[in-house]
């Protein structure tokens, strides 16, 4: 596409071909470092808007195993990591879903309902270049509110001659202590059978084991008064005049139940924060990926080239998530004082925690405690539900089997008609993720178990009253433990679950771009074009919402739910193995199941490499297995079947998510090149028209959790369900203007103003509503439904930027820039709202859903520098260095801490400071690089529904990586070694002012390999 956002105007192209290349502050070191840097700086300097580039100088020579790791070294880019690998990026503080990622002009597809893809899917060996557009021009596809990441792979006719490349390496992780292979084969030629026909094939195989060990305080909540002080934790304006716990007896109510609820609301002001799930967690993942890319290109004439490409990525993950935890989710799990006397109106009080059994800090956060001593029945005599010290210590393992496939099929042509260039692209992309999730959990009773969090990071240390070995499966089969009162701590049997899903995404695209060169004074060319995209999301989860019984027939019968959840009762004799979803085992059967279905955590001891781990943390834990041959002896596993997710009970299942989105776009752009006061001025301006239509189909499902008919366990059943489709459309006009002024040949001032948008996450647009009435709770509370929001409007923003770059010589660049972004609308998740007419039928709901926020203002400063030390004496003249720093802030967010009502000054995904530093050596047989990447603390979640709607933050992180390559071109091979996370960095999430939420270590990875070229 002639002078596109990242293309070179004709006059500049000739100059670039003749002039010596310069080095860029943004380019990442690759084999043949100097050539790559020169290529990237040309792309940056000649682009029509603000862009930074990463360029590989040769086939299979991209600098990292992961695209995200390379992007992290670009100014203003902040990387999200999973298991130590780069997965997504924030650009200038804008979260990943609001940045566009495209591969050869095609959206990177995600089947998970997000708009951001996963960089781990893309094999880097065939990547030629990556452009990060932080400015906007109207010929760029919209959707990159923070920026657009454009990945370009090589085409066969770009090759000078036939080639073949083989890369093989082994990789080792310190926490798993195993070696796994990675291999790539590249074959290509610009002349296949006939002149003008080129082919290029890339196949990459990657097999790795990753692991993360967590220490967690999660699910912060307030349900009891631990410190018994008259200082309120969170003030409720309705009861602001009640200044002591006891004074809440004075609240009023229409009846005893209403007065009790009001008294509880008043007492809640004095409740303290406590993590209701403290746990040690071990995640181990086996990850296999096979990617293939095949491209055919043919030159029909000297001015007409066409291509066809197919890229297929297969990824299979087996993830084991083991949690060893203490359940502190109810006040009955603690030792309590007798409840205060009931008021005259019948209002009862919630008991306070017994003095001396807990410590609380000045922020009303519980820092240590001793749990209940005896069993507490929170059910009834006829239908007991044992809590307190019973079943308080547990372990669960959830296995995830992800089978992910993505396919990209594209074709197009470039047609050069002298002064008119035409570029056409057609594409079809699909992504599918099939997941089978199994869970097995055990629990046991322990009298007086405790937790001590009084250490520097507030991490939980389990305090056992007797001999408890977390690695011994026998602790769960011990049925003889008793409470302080001498009564048996009643055991519950295992919980067994199955959760399948089938997630799908498809995008079809047609795109035409025309460049018309002219010479009308400063106007040098006009660009125009159109684009049509159709995207479909189709997700199947639990299903079970289709009514099977005839109208008017009761009870209502619905299609079978795919989610299976079994509880277990242990009793001396078993006459009926199953009642509903409750299964019965004898003590001997239960003990046999534990013995034959349990293993021990493997690899390195838990928390190896995590320097902040408390001394008493376990090194091994017993791990339940999902052994069908064992579990199948006692449980009916016939519906643990992925085939039933789309078709059950003789009928198709209704999908949980169905979104069809169509986008029609057109643009007109003018490119100029002139002189102002003897200085060259280039630029572009234009407008992009968009029309978006979203049609979503969702379900309204009402469920109740209650005791089963036999009073032996709980069951969750569907009471009502309905299906509805809603349609929404909107039109936008997006203007954009870019100017570049060459103050001197070496000093360039660039400016940009544009409007842009990013669409909400598709799954947030579905009119789904899910309500569960939990009738097993001892104290009933308001039942809040979760819902989508089809009325969400896009993220819309105005952005400004100014940048000054100095190129004193071909190896040096110094750059300083300022940007500002005003988000007139954005999306805030997990907001509880009342009186919502979700289905537009007059029925009102109280729901937790995503809503729009308005008026966020962000800005920042970016500075970077790079040079090569060619002036040093040999052999030190091969040294070079680069560095960049970004300072960013949220001037205004208009956000609120949903848990406390206080203003929230931070913006999700935005780190105040980000900086990178690299030093490299590239001369002769040796190429080496050492790189450090750091980002300061950032807000991860505005309102975490699993942590009392508190905002969750992430502590700043710095990663040091290094790579060294020994090149032997005369023998056509090279040897390389690479290490990631040299400094053994760990991650920590926290609740500001309260405590650490989680600490985990992703491991240190080492690669060693060889590359052959022929």
SULWOBEL-V55828 format. One record per backbone hydrogen bond with DSSP energy under -0.5 kcal/mol. NH is the residue of the N-H (numbers start at 1). CO is the residue of the C=O. If there is no record, write none. Layout:
((NH,CO) (NH,CO))
This chain:
((4,1) (4,2) (7,4) (13,9) (14,10) (15,11) (16,12) (17,13) (18,14) (19,15) (23,810) (31,61) (36,32) (37,33) (38,34) (39,35) (40,36) (41,37) (42,38) (43,39) (44,40) (45,41) (46,42) (47,43) (47,44) (48,5) (49,5) (52,132) (54,130) (56,128) (60,125) (61,58) (67,119) (70,66) (71,67) (72,68) (73,70) (74,71) (77,74) (78,90) (80,88) (82,85) (85,82) (87,80) (88,80) (90,78) (91,94) (92,76) (92,90) (94,91) (98,95) (99,96) (100,147) (102,149) (103,106) (104,102) (104,151) (106,103) (108,101) (109,107) (113,110) (119,87) (121,118) (122,119) (123,121) (126,123) (127,124) (128,152) (129,152) (130,54) (131,150) (132,52) (133,131) (133,148) (134,50) (134,132) (135,50) (140,137) (143,757) (145,98) (145,143) (146,98) (148,133) (149,100) (150,131) (150,148) (151,102) (151,149) (152,129) (154,126) (158,155) (159,156) (163,188) (165,186) (166,1012) (167,184) (168,1010) (169,182) (170,1008) (171,180) (172,1006) (173,178) (174,1004) (177,173) (178,173) (180,171) (182,169) (183,205) (184,167) (185,203) (186,165) (187,201) (188,163) (189,199) (192,194) (192,197) (193,191) (194,192) (197,194) (198,196) (198,297) (199,189) (200,295) (201,187) (202,293) (203,185) (204,291) (205,183) (206,289) (207,181) (208,287) (210,285) (212,283) (213,1001) (214,281) (215,999) (216,279) (217,997) (218,277) (221,274) (223,272) (226,224) (233,269) (234,269) (237,235) (239,236) (240,237) (242,239) (243,241) (248,244) (248,245) (249,246) (250,247) (251,248) (259,255) (260,256) (261,257) (262,258) (263,259) (264,260) (265,261) (266,262) (267,263) (268,264) (269,266) (270,267) (271,268) (272,224) (273,364) (274,221) (276,219) (276,274) (277,218) (278,326) (279,216) (280,324) (281,214) (282,322) (283,212) (284,282) (284,320) (285,210) (286,318) (287,208) (287,285) (288,286) (288,316) (289,206) (290,314) (291,204) (292,312) (293,202) (294,310) (295,200) (296,308) (297,198) (298,306) (299,196) (300,298) (300,304) (301,304) (304,301) (305,414) (306,298) (307,412) (308,296) (309,410) (310,294) (311,408) (312,292) (313,406) (314,290) (315,404) (316,288) (317,402) (318,286) (319,317) (319,400) (320,284) (321,319) (321,398) (322,282) (322,320) (323,396) (324,280) (325,323) (325,394) (326,278) (327,392) (328,276) (328,326) (333,330) (334,331) (335,370) (336,334) (337,352) (343,347) (346,343) (349,340) (353,225) (354,335) (357,354) (359,368) (361,365) (364,361) (366,273) (367,359) (368,359) (369,451) (370,357) (371,449) (372,333) (376,387) (378,376) (378,385) (380,383) (387,376) (389,374) (390,387) (392,389) (392,444) (393,444) (394,325) (395,442) (396,323) (397,440) (398,321) (399,397) (399,438) (400,319) (401,436) (402,317) (402,400) (403,401) (403,434) (404,315) (404,402) (405,432) (406,313) (407,430) (408,311) (409,428) (410,309) (411,426) (412,307) (413,424) (414,305) (415,422) (416,303) (417,415) (417,420) (419,417) (420,417) (421,515) (422,415) (423,513) (424,413) (425,511) (426,411) (427,509) (428,409) (429,507) (430,407) (431,505) (432,405) (433,503) (434,403) (435,433) (435,501) (436,401) (437,499) (438,399) (439,497) (440,397) (441,495) (442,395) (444,393) (446,389) (448,372) (448,446) (449,446) (450,463) (451,369) (452,461) (453,367) (455,453) (458,455) (461,452) (463,450) (464,462) (468,466) (470,468) (472,469) (473,471) (475,472) (476,473) (477,473) (478,474) (479,477) (483,487) (484,373) (486,483) (489,481) (490,488) (493,568) (495,441) (496,566) (497,439) (498,564) (499,437) (501,435) (502,540) (503,433) (504,538) (505,431) (506,536) (507,429) (508,534) (509,427) (510,532) (511,425) (512,530) (513,423) (514,528) (515,421) (516,526) (517,419) (517,515) (518,524) (520,523) (521,519) (523,520) (524,522) (524,671) (525,671) (526,516) (527,669) (528,514) (529,667) (530,512) (531,665) (532,510) (533,663) (534,508) (535,661) (536,506) (537,659) (538,504) (539,657) (540,502) (548,557) (549,557) (553,550) (559,546) (562,542) (564,498) (566,496) (567,581) (569,583) (571,569) (571,585) (575,573) (579,582) (582,579) (583,567) (584,577) (585,569) (590,586) (591,587) (592,588) (593,589) (594,590) (595,591) (596,592) (597,593) (599,623) (601,621) (604,175) (606,619) (608,605) (610,607) (611,609) (613,610) (617,614) (622,470) (623,599) (625,597) (627,625) (628,626) (630,627) (631,627) (632,628) (633,630) (634,631) (635,631) (637,635) (640,637) (641,639) (644,641) (645,642) (646,643) (647,643) (648,651) (651,648) (653,646) (656,539) (657,539) (658,697) (659,537) (660,695) (661,535) (661,659) (662,693) (663,533) (664,691) (665,531) (666,689) (667,529) (668,687) (669,527) (670,685) (671,525) (672,683) (673,522) (674,681) (676,679) (679,676) (680,742) (681,674) (682,740) (683,672) (684,738) (685,670) (686,736) (687,668) (688,734) (689,666) (690,732) (691,664) (692,730) (693,662) (694,728) (695,660) (696,726) (697,658) (698,724) (700,722) (701,699) (701,769) (702,700) (702,720) (703,701) (703,771) (704,717) (705,773) (706,704) (706,715) (708,713) (711,708) (715,706) (717,704) (719,702) (720,702) (722,700) (724,698) (726,696) (728,694) (730,692) (732,690) (734,688) (735,733) (736,686) (737,753) (738,684) (739,751) (740,682) (741,749) (742,680) (742,740) (743,741) (743,747) (744,747) (747,744) (748,805) (749,741) (750,748) (750,803) (751,739) (752,801) (753,737) (754,799) (755,735) (756,797) (758,795) (763,113) (764,761) (765,761) (765,762) (768,766) (769,699) (770,786) (771,701) (773,703) (774,772) (775,705) (775,773) (777,774) (780,778) (784,782) (785,846) (786,770) (787,848) (788,768) (789,764) (792,789) (795,758) (796,794) (796,825) (797,756) (798,822) (799,754) (800,820) (801,752) (802,818) (803,750) (804,816) (805,748) (806,814) (807,746) (809,812) (812,809) (813,866) (814,806) (815,864) (816,804) (817,862) (818,802) (819,860) (820,800) (821,858) (822,798) (823,821) (823,856) (824,796) (824,822) (825,796) (826,853) (828,851) (831,849) (833,831) (833,847) (836,845) (837,835) (838,836) (840,837) (845,836) (847,833) (847,845) (848,785) (849,831) (849,847) (851,828) (853,826) (855,823) (856,823) (857,892) (858,821) (859,889) (860,819) (861,887) (862,817) (863,885) (864,815) (865,883) (866,813) (867,881) (869,879) (870,868) (872,869) (876,873) (878,875) (879,876) (880,920) (881,867) (882,918) (883,865) (884,916) (885,863) (886,914) (887,861) (888,886) (888,912) (889,859) (891,857) (891,889) (892,857) (895,904) (897,902) (898,896) (899,949) (901,897) (904,895) (905,903) (909,939) (910,907) (911,909) (912,937) (914,886) (915,934) (916,884) (917,932) (918,882) (919,930) (920,880) (921,928) (922,878) (923,926) (926,923) (927,965) (928,921) (929,963) (930,919) (931,961) (932,917) (933,959) (934,915) (935,957) (936,913) (938,954) (939,907) (940,938) (940,952) (941,952) (944,950) (945,943) (947,944) (948,945) (949,944) (950,944) (950,947) (952,941) (953,990) (954,938) (955,988) (957,935) (959,933) (961,931) (961,959) (962,979) (963,929) (964,977) (965,927) (966,975) (967,925) (967,965) (968,973) (971,968) (972,969) (973,968) (974,1011) (975,966) (976,1009) (977,964) (978,1007) (979,962) (980,1005) (982,960) (984,981) (987,1000) (989,998) (990,953) (991,995) (992,990) (994,991) (995,991) (996,457) (997,989) (998,989) (999,215) (1000,987) (1001,213) (1002,985) (1005,980) (1006,172) (1007,978) (1008,170) (1009,976) (1010,168) (1011,974) (1012,166) (1013,972) (1014,164))
